Amino acid sequence: MPEKSKLFYREMQLDGAVDQESRTVPISFSSEKSVKRFDWRRGEYYNEILGHEAGNVDLTRLSEMGVALFNHDTDRVIGAIIDPVLDAAEHRCKAKIRFDEDEFSEMIYQKVLRGTLKGISVGYGVGAWEEVAAGQKSTCGRFEGPCKIARQWTPYEVSSVSVPADADVGVERGLPNITDSELQEFRNYLADKKRRSINADLQTLKRELDLLEMEG
């Protein structure tokens, strides 16, 4: 699993009704809806898109050990993710959450059952991007730049969330504020800028010293 700064989050809404007998609820946890992000290095916005074509998403981890969390808290496991699939026709990833029966999981389950909690968010990492320049088309011909399309990405966990940002897929996407990955990217940008400034100052100082030596 990548470090936290490399994780991204997207929110959706619950897809269907709870099956009370099996304690499961169907969800869509990702789609191709674009998310506006900022590239601190280039100083420009771009649209981030999760590709949902065959081969774009690796569901192995969710299939083998997928867990459902509350608000992305790894200490608050509320159930299991079962039957994750890529629906290439609808360009979505779908699954079911099967709720556990411990006290905390039961509390979240009852809130979902009553319709109090509707938000779903997925935490994922990206292994490879397709970058599409402004005015250009993606290789599949369905997206126009400027955008970055995740062509190899992996969902790591799915959470029931209390405050989702925007709804497009099944229980929703995260807060509209800056993400951890964007914050780390900004920190890296500031660090690079500081290093460049220091190097420039050193070069200026060296030139001034050389001039003084020549004049002396």
SULZI-V870903 format. One line per field, one symbol per residue. phi: phi as a letter, one per 20 degrees, with the letter a starting at -180 (. if undefined). burial: 1 if it has 16 or more other C-alpha atoms within 10 Angstrom, else 0. A space follows every 10 residues. Layout:
phi->???
burial->???
This chain:
phi->.ffgfeedcc dbcgebffef feldcfcddb beffdfcdef fembebeece fcegnfddeg fffebfcddd lmefecfdrd eclfbeeffe lbdcacddff dfgfffffgf fffenfdcec cddbcdebdd edfgnddffe mdcdfebcdf ebbcfdbcce cecfecebch grdeffefeg ffffffffff ffffffffff ffffffffff ffffff
burial->0000011111 1111100100 0011111111 1110001101 0000011111 1110011110 0110011111 1100001111 1101110000 1111111111 0000110110 0110001111 1111110010 1100001100 0011111111 1111111111 1111111111 1111000010 1100110010 0000000000 0000000000 000000
